[in-house]
Amino acid sequence: MKGTKTYETLLLKQSEIKELISMKEVIESVETAYSVHADRKVQMPAKKYLFFKKYNGDLRIMPCFIRNMDEAGVKCVNVHPDNPIQHDLPTVMGVIELFDPETGFPLSVMDGTWITNMRTGAAAGVGTKYLARKDSTKLGIIGAGKQAFTQLMALREVMDVESAKVFCRTCSSRENFAKMANEKFGLNVKAVATAQEAVRDVDVIVTVTPANKPILKSEWISPGTHINAMGADAPGKQELESNILTKSRIFIDCWEQARHSGEINVPVEEGLLTRDNIDAKIGDVITGKAKGRISDEDITVFDSTGLAVQDVVTAWKVYQKALENGIGSNINFLD
């Protein structure tokens, strides 16, 4: 009956979310997200940006509605590279709001920082699962921040990591990352002094930096390598030399976002790449509509820009598990 239902919004903190969902579950959510996106079951405008040039930062607005799952939400997320040093805050922070599609009522407001980090790592996990050689064991990581750590978490779920090398410009950061990864996962992770050394003779590479100029050169990449290009997330950003892309099989999450702000955005702007040079969306590979790796000699690149559907599917799983376990606190914004 109209007016008899009590509406409350579930609030979830980062510490609560960490207890609710594992990397394995996030990978499953991201794989689902790519699949429903490929099947055109998603209403998802390309992310919108507000640029705060004075403060060297930006804010992205990312809405999504998954029609067949009846799940809707929006993420607001920032990128401010100076935060850790100047303000003792993370570079990336986010808030996710979930809505009841029937009424528009805000069902949940939750921290999006941890979900962003986890689902971005999970994206590399999905890309590696479907595009890397099945016998891949050697990993090269470019970047040594929090995002690099969740990349390693995810890659451990989909490949047998026997050894890994990590490079970033700050010696202490890469040394600390290697030490922490070795202690946390019992892996053979080595900090190296150059990007070239990090990617020499490895099977899988992940790049997760805010670079505006290419870090990796074409001649460093061995045949058969799979590259997860995760860092480029705004116009002008680029981690891979364009020649790497022109000699590789390229897979994307979404053409509109990738050409605007993904790893391919610079070579597309320069006229070196067009849509015809893209082999497939990762979702089409997952659903069997397109082929992934064809031979062990292929160099494959997954250009991941980060889609709102990844956040919303993951956040709804968190929300449902929170309800089941009685976690979080409630508020009625209409009081």
C-alpha positions in Angstrom: 0.0 0.0 0.0 1.2 3.5 -0.8 3.1 5.1 2.0 3.5 2.0 4.2 7.1 1.2 3.3 10.0 2.7 5.3 12.8 3.9 3.0 16.3 4.0 4.4 19.7 4.4 2.8 22.5 2.0 3.8 25.8 3.7 4.5 29.0 1.7 4.1 32.5 2.6 5.1 35.7 1.4 3.4 36.6 -0.8 6.4 33.2 -2.5 6.1 33.5 -3.0 2.3 36.9 -4.7 2.7 35.3 -7.3 4.9 32.5 -8.0 2.5 34.1 -8.8 -0.9 37.3 -10.6 -2.1 39.3 -10.0 -5.2 38.0 -13.3 -6.7 34.5 -12.0 -6.3 35.4 -8.6 -7.8 36.9 -10.3 -10.8 33.7 -12.2 -11.2 31.7 -8.9 -11.0 33.9 -7.2 -13.6 33.6 -10.1 -15.9 29.9 -9.9 -15.6 30.1 -6.2 -16.2 32.0 -6.5 -19.4 29.6 -9.2 -20.6 26.4 -7.2 -20.1 28.0 -4.2 -21.6 29.0 -6.2 -24.7 25.4 -7.6 -24.9 24.1 -4.0 -25.0 22.1 -4.4 -21.7 23.6 -1.3 -20.2 22.7 2.4 -20.3 26.0 4.1 -19.7 27.0 7.5 -20.9 30.7 8.1 -21.3 32.3 9.5 -18.1 32.2 13.3 -17.7 35.2 15.3 -16.4 35.6 18.4 -14.3 39.2 19.7 -14.6 40.7 21.6 -11.6 43.9 22.7 -13.4 44.8 25.1 -10.5 45.0 22.1 -8.2 46.3 19.5 -10.7 43.2 17.3 -10.4 39.9 16.3 -11.8 36.6 14.8 -10.9 34.8 12.2 -13.0 31.1 11.4 -13.0 30.1 7.9 -14.0 26.5 6.8 -14.2 25.1 3.4 -15.2 21.9 1.3 -15.4 22.1 -2.4 -16.1 18.6 -3.1 -17.5 18.5 -6.9 -17.2 19.8 -6.8 -13.6 17.7 -3.8 -12.6 20.8 -2.2 -11.0 21.5 1.5 -11.2 24.1 3.7 -9.7 26.7 6.5 -10.1 30.3 7.0 -9.0 32.0 10.3 -8.4 35.7 9.8 -8.4 38.7 12.2 -8.3 42.3 12.0 -9.4 44.7 14.4 -7.6 48.3 13.2 -8.0 49.6 15.7 -5.4 47.3 14.5 -2.6 49.7 12.0 -0.9 52.5 14.6 -0.5 50.6 17.8 0.0 47.5 16.7 1.9 48.1 13.1 3.2 45.2 11.9 1.1 44.9 9.2 -1.6 45.4 10.2 -5.2 42.1 8.6 -6.0 39.0 8.8 -3.9 35.4 8.0 -4.8 31.8 7.7 -3.6 29.2 5.3 -5.1 25.5 5.8 -4.8 23.1 3.0 -5.7 19.5 3.8 -6.7 16.2 1.8 -6.8 15.3 2.0 -10.6 11.6 1.9 -9.8 11.6 4.9 -7.5 14.9 6.6 -7.8 15.4 6.3 -4.0 19.1 6.1 -2.9 19.4 2.6 -1.6 23.1 3.0 -0.6 25.9 5.4 -0.4 29.3 3.8 0.0 33.0 4.5 -0.2 34.1 4.0 -3.8 37.9 4.3 -3.2 38.5 0.6 -2.4 36.0 -0.6 -5.0 37.8 1.6 -7.6 41.2 0.1 -6.7 39.9 -3.4 -6.6 37.8 -3.3 -9.8 40.7 -1.7 -11.7 43.0 -4.5 -10.6 40.3 -7.0 -11.5 40.0 -5.5 -15.0 43.7 -6.5 -15.5 42.9 -9.9 -14.2 40.1 -10.4 -16.7 42.2 -9.0 -19.5 45.0 -11.4 -18.6 42.6 -14.4 -18.2 41.3 -14.0 -21.8 44.3 -12.5 -23.7 47.6 -13.8 -22.1 49.3 -17.1 -23.0 48.0 -19.8 -20.8 51.6 -20.7 -19.7 52.3 -17.1 -18.5 54.4 -17.0 -15.3 56.6 -13.9 -15.4 55.1 -10.5 -14.6 56.4 -6.9 -15.2 54.8 -4.1 -13.2 55.3 -0.4 -14.1 54.2 1.7 -11.2 54.3 1.0 -7.5 51.3 2.7 -5.9 48.2 1.3 -4.3 46.8 0.5 -7.7 49.8 -1.6 -8.6 49.2 -3.7 -5.5 45.6 -4.5 -6.5 46.8 -5.4 -10.0 49.1 -7.9 -8.4 46.3 -9.2 -6.2 44.1 -9.8 -9.3 46.9 -11.3 -11.5 47.6 -13.9 -8.8 44.0 -15.1 -9.3 44.3 -15.8 -13.0 48.0 -16.8 -13.6 50.7 -18.7 -11.8 53.0 -15.9 -10.9 56.5 -17.4 -10.5 58.4 -14.1 -10.6 57.7 -10.4 -10.9 59.7 -7.2 -11.5 58.5 -3.8 -10.5 59.7 -0.3 -11.6 58.7 3.2 -10.7 60.8 6.4 -10.7 61.1 6.5 -6.9 63.6 4.0 -5.6 62.1 3.7 -2.1 58.6 3.2 -3.5 59.6 0.3 -5.7 61.7 -1.3 -3.0 58.8 -0.9 -0.5 56.4 -2.4 -3.0 58.6 -5.4 -3.6 59.1 -6.0 0.1 55.4 -5.7 0.9 54.4 -8.0 -2.0 56.9 -10.6 -1.0 55.7 -10.5 2.6 52.0 -10.5 1.8 51.9 -13.1 -1.0 55.2 -15.0 -0.6 56.1 -14.1 -4.2 59.5 -13.5 -5.8 59.1 -9.8 -6.5 62.2 -7.8 -7.4 62.5 -4.0 -7.6 64.5 -3.0 -10.7 66.1 0.3 -11.7 64.7 0.8 -15.2 61.4 0.3 -17.0 63.3 -1.7 -19.7 64.5 -4.2 -17.1 61.0 -4.5 -15.7 59.5 -5.7 -19.0 62.5 -7.7 -20.4 61.6 -11.3 -21.0 58.2 -11.3 -19.1 54.9 -12.8 -20.2 52.5 -10.2 -18.8 53.0 -6.5 -18.3 50.8 -4.1 -16.4 51.3 -0.3 -16.6 49.6 1.8 -13.9 51.1 5.3 -13.9 49.8 8.8 -14.5 52.3 9.3 -17.4 51.7 11.9 -20.1 54.7 10.5 -22.2 55.3 6.9 -23.2 57.3 4.9 -20.7 57.6 1.6 -22.7 59.4 1.4 -26.0 58.4 -1.0 -28.8 61.8 -2.8 -29.0 61.5 -3.8 -25.4 58.4 -5.9 -25.9 58.9 -9.6 -26.7 56.6 -11.5 -29.1 53.8 -13.2 -27.2 53.6 -10.6 -24.4 50.3 -9.4 -23.1 50.1 -5.8 -21.8 47.4 -4.4 -19.5 47.5 -0.7 -20.1 45.7 0.7 -17.1 47.1 4.1 -16.3 45.9 6.3 -19.2 42.5 7.7 -18.0 42.4 11.3 -19.4 43.1 13.0 -22.7 46.8 13.2 -23.4 47.9 10.4 -21.1 50.0 7.7 -22.7 52.2 4.9 -21.2 53.0 2.9 -24.3 55.0 4.1 -27.3 52.5 4.3 -30.3 54.6 1.7 -32.2 53.7 -0.9 -29.6 50.0 -0.4 -30.4 50.5 -0.5 -34.2 52.2 -3.9 -34.0 49.8 -5.4 -31.5 46.3 -6.8 -31.3 44.3 -4.2 -29.4 41.4 -4.9 -27.1 39.4 -2.2 -25.4 36.6 -1.9 -22.8 34.6 0.9 -24.6 35.5 2.7 -27.9 34.0 6.1 -26.8 36.1 6.2 -23.6 39.2 4.6 -25.0 39.5 7.0 -28.0 38.9 10.0 -25.7 41.0 9.1 -22.6 42.4 5.6 -22.9 45.8 4.4 -23.9 44.9 4.7 -27.6 43.7 8.3 -27.3 47.0 9.9 -28.4 47.7 7.7 -31.4 44.0 8.1 -32.5 44.4 11.8 -32.2 47.6 11.6 -34.3 45.8 9.5 -36.9 48.0 6.5 -36.3 45.0 4.4 -35.2 41.3 4.2 -36.1 38.5 2.1 -35.0 39.4 -0.4 -37.7 42.6 -1.1 -35.9 40.8 -2.3 -32.8 40.4 -6.1 -32.7 37.5 -6.3 -30.2 36.0 -5.2 -27.0 37.0 -7.4 -24.1 33.3 -8.2 -23.4 32.9 -9.6 -26.9 35.9 -11.9 -26.2 34.3 -13.0 -22.9 31.0 -13.8 -24.6 32.6 -15.6 -27.5 31.6 -13.1 -30.1 35.2 -12.2 -30.9 38.6 -14.0 -30.8 41.2 -13.0 -28.3 44.7 -14.3 -28.6 45.2 -16.2 -31.9 48.8 -17.3 -31.5 51.6 -17.5 -28.9 53.5 -14.9 -30.9 50.7 -12.2 -30.7 51.5 -9.1 -28.7 48.1 -8.3 -27.1 47.2 -5.0 -25.4 44.1 -4.5 -23.2 43.3 -0.7 -23.0 41.3 -0.4 -19.8 39.7 3.0 -19.2 37.4 1.9 -16.4 33.6 1.7 -16.9 30.8 2.7 -14.6 29.3 -0.7 -15.1 32.3 -2.3 -13.3 31.6 -0.1 -10.3 27.9 -0.6 -10.2 27.9 -4.4 -10.6 30.6 -4.6 -7.9 28.9 -2.1 -5.6 25.5 -4.0 -5.9 27.3 -7.2 -4.8 28.7 -5.4 -1.8 25.3 -3.9 -1.0 23.5 -7.3 -1.2 26.2 -8.9 1.0 25.9 -6.1 3.5 22.2 -6.6 3.8 22.7 -10.3 4.2 25.2 -9.8 7.0 23.7 -6.8 8.7 26.7 -4.6 8.0 26.5 -0.8 7.7 24.3 2.0 9.1 21.0 3.4 7.9 19.9 6.9 7.4 16.7 8.4 5.9 17.7 11.4 3.9 14.0 12.4 3.6 13.6 12.9 7.4 
